[in-house]
């Protein structure tokens, strides 16, 4: 398990594949952020974390996910083995229905206390964030 505190809104996570187990669980607390995925198939087992330095902020991701505050993401199967993931430095994230793979899911479990409805083109300023990552 890893607990990470990202104090600055312009934090980044280098493009990599996790090198533990066959799946990962990410709990995201605090701020919204964008997690980019890039297709790079690999055979199991992945023994150590693999860094992909050739992928940078100008590389077009295969898909993007908006990680909402207090959300959980489970990566298993191809999402774990066949994709590199990264978070690039940015002051804010702008939703784009065409590129965010989870856009259609963002409003499904909105409670009455949550007044905000996610819309194409919305921009979210990044703030400090905590991630808890487990490789069960």
Secondary structure as UniProt FT lines:
FT   STRAND          2..6
FT   TURN            9..10
FT   STRAND          13..17
FT   STRAND          23..30
FT   STRAND          33..39
FT   STRAND          50..51
FT   TURN            53..54
FT   TURN            57..58
FT   STRAND          63..67
FT   TURN            69..70
FT   STRAND          71..76
FT   HELIX           78..81
FT   STRAND          83..87
FT   STRAND          92..94
FT   TURN            97..99
FT   TURN            101..102
FT   HELIX           103..105
FT   TURN            106..109
FT   TURN            112..113
FT   TURN            120..121
FT   STRAND          123..125
FT   STRAND          129..134
//
